Amino acid sequence: MTLVIMAAGMGSRFGGLKQIEPVGQSGEFILDYSIYDAILAGFNKVVFIIKEENYDIFRETVGARIEDKIAVEYVFQNNNNVPDIYTIPDTRVKPLGTGHAILCCKDIVKDNFVVLNADDFYGRNAYKVAKSFFDQNKDTNKEHFCMVSYLVENTVTGKDEVARGICESDNGYLTNLVESKIAKIDDKFIARHMDSEDKFIVNKGQLVSMNFWGFTPRLFEFIEKEFTNFLEDNKNDLEKKEFLITRVVANAIKDNFADVKVLETDSRWLGVTYKEDKDILVQEINKLIENNEYPSNLWSK
């Protein structure tokens, strides 16, 4: 099984290339912990989606540490990687989106895979439940995808708004993701829809998406069709539009191409959206090391 790590973002809000910002006691990055946990769960390959200009720094840092632990591949997300009849404006710097990032892997990923963000700490249990899901689902009459979801209280810590997808499901299968902004105020989780200022309360125990998806390789045939539709729909406005994996998943469910099992984990999600988040993440990793969940040097053996 393959771990696909999306690391082509610029990390502009954080103020640098946050995917390779040290957070561990021996200089480990967040994605080192993702790879370490995936190996323990039984993954045997990792694919990094990066910008081509970042290849050397990724290969010399993360790659050098793990190439003797797991098979490693690199894929470049390039805004010119579109059909010839479409043109992406030269002024666009930001990648075309998570859906496009995953599509860039179609010639490399040949088995079931998990895809996630490079700058998010997901917790070991997330990898275990995803691997177990695919080990148990062998039926090929319909594609079975999955999403590892988190309790909202394990993902929102402060009064600053953060983006979360509120999960709606039927009998454990995803029916909708309500893209929202959520903040914790006076021990309550206050949310609003992305395009509205109207506030509503999210109860503790509500499951939210943190962009941890599991797919079969047949996703690529569906995502290619969706990408063509996206380009055609937005051909006159490709300066800012993003082709997101959430759009692909929603349409796969709508078209009955696949179902998406909502898997639950009790792990705590941690991320570095802003500079001040790093201190919290470092403190939590230190606690996990003290509890012997991680060694102080991940790759020493």
N, C-alpha and C positions, 0 to 999 in steps of 0.2 A: 504494500500500500504506500502511496506517495503523499508527502506533505508539500503543499504548494504555498510559498510565502510571498505575499505581495509587498514589494519593497521599492516600488518605482516612484512613490510620492516624494515631494520635495521637503516635507516637514516644515513648511514656512511658519506656521503658528508657533512652533516650538523654537524656531530660530536657528535651524541647522539640519543636518542629516541625522535625524533623531533615531533612525534604525540602528546606527552604530554608536550610540551614546552609551558608555559603560555604566552598568547598574549593579553588577555583581562584585564580590570581594576580590576576584582575580581579573577584573576588567571585562567580564562577560556582558554581552548586549542582551536586550530582551529576547531577541530571536534565538540566542543560544539556549535559553531555557525552553523555548518552544521545541527546538530540535531534540534536546535532551529528553523531554517528556515524551515526544513522539517515538523516539527510539525505544524507550522503556515500554511503550504501548504496542510495539511490534511493527512500526513503519520501517521501510527499508530504503527509502529514497526521498531526497528533498530537492525541490526545484525553486530557485530564487527568480522572481520576476523583478528586474531592475532596469534602470536606465543604462544604456551602453557606456556612458561616460563614468559610471560608478563601478564598472566591472573590476578594475584593478584593486580598488580599495576593499571590495567585498571578497575577492579571491584571496587577498593578502591577509585579511583579518579572519572573518568567519570561515571561509573555505579552508584556509590553512589549518584551522583547529579541528575540523570535522571530517576531512576527506578520508581519513583512515577509520572513521566510525560509521559512515553511511554514504551511499552513492549520492553524488551531488551533480546537479545540472544548473545552468544559468540560461535564462530567457530574457531577451531585451524587449521592453515595451516601447515601441516607437510610433509616434503620431503619423508617420508616413506609411505604416503598415495597414493600409486600407485599399479597397479595390481602386483601380486606376481612374475610374470615372468620377471619383470623389476627391476633393482637395481640402486638406486641413489648412487653415490659415497659418502662415509662417509666424504670426504673432502669438500663436497659442504655445504656451510653455507647459501647462498642466497636462498630465496624461489624460487619455480619453475616457478613463473610468475603470471600475473593477471588472465589468463584463468584458471589456476589451483586453484587460490584463490577462484574464483567464483564457480567452481565445488565443492569445499568443503562445499558449502551452500546447496547442493541439497536436503538434508533431513530436512532442516530447513525452507527454503523459499518456500512458496506454492502459493503466489499471485504475481501480477505484482510488479516489484521492480526496483529501481534505484541503481546503483553501482558507487562509486567514491572513490577518494583517501582521506585518513585521513589528509594529510598534505597540502591540497589545500582549499583555501577559494573561494567559487563559487558565492556567492551573492544570495539573496533571490529569485530573479526572476527566476533563473534556476530551482528551485524546483517547482515553480508555473507552468511554461510552461510544465514541464515533467508530473506533476500530471494531468494537463488539457488534455494533449495528450492521456493518457490512459483512462481518463473519457469519451473521445469522440470516442475512437476506440474500438468498440465491435465486429467487424467482425472477425470471427474465420476461414475463408477460407484460410488465410495465416497469419503467424505471423507478427505482426507489432511492430518493435523495434524503438527506437529513440536515438538520440545523441544530447545533448545540445551543441551548438557551440558558439564560442566567436569571436568578432572582434579582429583581430590580434593586433591592437593598444591597446586593453584592456588587453593584456596578456604579452606584451614584453615592458620592460621599459629601458633596458640598453644595453651596448655594449657587455656584456658577452653572448655567445651563449646559447640558451635554446632550448630544444626539443619541437617541435610542429607538430601536424598532420594537414597538409593543406587539407581542405575538397574539394573534387570534387563531384559535384552532378548533377542530371538530374531531373528537375521539382520538386526540393525540396527533392529528395531522394538520399542518399549517394551512390556514385559509386566507390569512391576510397579515400584512405587517403595517402597522400604523406608525409612519415615520414621525417622531415627536422630539421635542426638546424637554428634558426633565431636570429639575433641580431639587435638592433636599433642603427644605425650609421648616424649622421647628419640628423636626422629626417626621415631617410629612413629605411625600414625593409629589411635587407640583409639576404638571406637564401642560404643554400646549402643542397643537399641531404645527407642523413646519410653516404652513402658510396662514397662520391665524394667531391672534393675541389672546384668544379665549382660553382660560385656564381650567384644568380639571385635575382631580386627585387620582393618583395611581396607588392602588393598595399594595402593601407589602405582600410578597409572594407572587406578584405579577411577573410573568416570564418576559424577558426582552432578548432581542437579538443583538449579538456583538460581532457579527460578520464572521462566524465560524460555521462553514458549510461543508457538507460531504456530498460528493457526486460520483456517478459512474462515468466512464469515458464517453458514453453516448450523449452526454451533455454537449459535446463540441458540435455535433451535427445540428442540434437545436440552436445553440448560441450563434452559429454562423448565420443561420437564417434570420435570427433576431437582430444581429448586427447590421445586416443588409437593410432590414426594415428601418432600423434606427437612423442609418445614414440617409436613406431616402426621405424619411419624415423630417429630418433636420438639415438637409443639404444646404440650406441658405443661412444656417445659424450654427455652424460648427466651431465657432470661436470659444464658446463656453459650455455647450451641452455635454453631458456625461452619459456614457452607456454603462449602466450600473447592473450588477449581478442580481439585485433585487427585482429589477424589471424582468430579467430572464426567468427567474424563479416564478414570479407571479404568472407569467404567460405560460410556462411549462405546466403549472397547476391548472390554469384556465383551459388550456388545450388538451388536458388529460394525457399529456406526454409523460408526466411523472407525478408522484406524490412526494411530500416532504414531511418526514417524521420529525416532530419536535422532541428532541432529546433534552433531558434536564440534567444539570450538574449543580452540585452544591459548592463548587469552586468559587473563589472570589476573583473577579476580573479586575485587572489593574492596567492603567494606561498612562501615557505621557502625552497629553494634549498640549499642556502649557508647561513652561519651565518649572513652576512650583510643584508640579506633579511628580517630578523626579525624586524629590526627597521622600515622599510617601512610599513610592515604589521601592526605593532602596531599603527603607526601614522594614517593609513587609518581607522582602527577600532575605534580609538578615534574620528575621524571625524564623523563616522557613529553614534556613541553614542551622540556626540554633536548635530547631526541632528535628534535625537530621533528615529533613526531606530532600535537601540538596547538599552536596559537598561544597566546601568553600572554594574549590577549584573544579569546575564541571568536567574539564577534559584532561585532568592530570593522569588518568589511568588509561 
